[in-house]
Amino acid sequence: MRLSRYFLPVLKENPAEAQIVSHRLMLRAGMIKQAQAGIYSWLPLGFKVLRKIENIVHEEQQRAGHIPLLMPTMQSADLWRESGRYDDYGEEMLRITDRHGRDMLFGPTNEELITDIFRSHVSSYRDLPLTLYQIQWKFRDEIRPRFGVMRGREFLMKDGYNFDMDYEAAMRAYDRHMVSYLRTYERMGLKAIPMRADSGPIGGEDTHEFLVLAETGESEVFYDSAITDLKLGDREVDFADAAQLRAICEEWTTPYARTDETHDEAKFNEIPEERRRSSRGIEVGQIFYFGTKYSEPLGASVQDAEGKKVDVHMGSHGIGVSRLLGAIIEASHDENGIIWPEGVTPFHVGLVNLKQGDEAADAACEQIYAALNIVGLEPLYDDRKERAGGKFATMDLIGLPWRITVGPRGLKNGVVELTSRRSGESEELPPEDAVKKLAEIYAPHLVKSL
Ligand code: P5A
C-alpha cells in the first residue's frame, strides 16, 4: 500500500477523551472513530488489525477441530424466555420491538440461539462431540462504556459452544479450549494467564478467565509469579490427545491464579512470599462449563447407545476480539507509539523514502516495494513529499515492527537501513538482503485468509 493513496487520518494532538494509552494511540493512529458512546467505526488501519486477529482466532479454532458458522446479531426474545434468561439478564440487554410488536434483542451472547440450532438438527450420540463457533458482533448496554474498544457496547467476540454426552467429554472440550486459547494469545505476542473466576450471567461452576497483566486492567488479580514463566512455545499439540491437553492444563492451573471474585487469602498465603503477586489484568477471554443449564430447558437432548434420551452437556467459550487490540497495545507500546507484535501488525514493514522525487531513491523504493510483495509481505510505502522526521514519527506511531529507510546517500554505497521498532537498532544492508531477512522473520507469522 502506498501511503499517498491510503486513508490514515493520524491525529497530531492527544485526544482529550482518552484516559488510557491504548485508546489514545488507537485514536491518534487513525484506527478507530467513535460513532456513539461505546460504539466505533473501524478505520482502515484498525480494521486491518482486527482482521489479522480474527484470522489467528479462526486458524487456532479450526486447528482444535471446532467448526465455524455465523448466527444473526438480532435474536427473538421468545428463545430467551424459554431459557429463563430474558428477565435475568438485566439492563445490559438491548431490547427492541419490531413493527409487529414482537420482542427482539441485540444478542449479548448466543447460548440460546446455538442450542436451538442444535436441538433442531442433532438427535444422536453419534453426532457428538460437536463444537461450533462464530466471530460476530455483540451488544451489551454497559453502564460505563470506556477505554475505547476495551469496554465497548458493540464489540466483536469469538463465541464457541461445545455439545457433549457427559461431564467427562465436556471437560475434554474445556481443556481443548484452554490450550487453544493459550496458543491463540501467544501467537498475538501476548501473555494471557488463565485464572479461576466467577461465571456471572453465563452460569456454571467451572470457569477460567484469561488475563493480560496491565495496570489499566479492570480486574484485580492475585497469582503465583511462577505462572508467568510458562510458555507453550513451539511444542507440538495434538488436539485429539486428551491426556496431553490435560497435562498442559494441569501445568497452567496448578500455580495459584485467581481474580478477586474467587480469591482465597488463605490459599494465596501458602505461596512463598517472594512469589506472591497482586496486580490488575485485562480479561481477553473466558471459558465456561455449565452442564445442562441450557440444554434442559430448551430440550436439547440426544439418544445414547441404548436409545435413552440424555440432555447434552455444554460449555461456552469467548474471546474478546475487538478488546484484544486495546490489550495488545497496553502490553506493547512506548512513548512514540504502538509496537505491534509480528503476528498482528497491519503492515509488515514501513518503507520510508528519504528523498521523494530523487530518481535513484524512487527507483530503489519501487523495486523493494515490488520485491516485498513478491515474497508475500505487505509493505506500507511512505511515498509522500514530507520531511524524513515526519515520516519516521508516523511509522513509529502506527507501530510497524520493521522499517526500511532508503536515501540517496546509502544507495551510493548499495545499502538501505533496516530498523527494528522494538529495539530501535538499525543495520545497513543491500536492499535484497533486507527483503530476504524480513521474509525469514515473518515466515512463522504469515496468516492464511480463511
Ligand atoms: C462465552 C462465549 C460469554 O459471553 N458466552 C459466549 C460466553 N463470555 S464473556 O466472558 O461474557 O465474554 C467473552 C469475552 O468478551 C469480551 N467482552 C468485551 N469486550 C469488549 N467490550 C465489552 N463490553 C465486553 N464484554 C465482554 C471479554 O474479553 C470476554 O472475556
Residues whose N, C-alpha, C, O or C-beta is under 5 A from the ligand:
A	BS01	P5A	P108 T109 N110 V149 M150 R151 G152 R153 F155 M157 K158 D159 G160 I202 E283 V284 G285 Q286 S316 H317 G318 I319 G320 R323
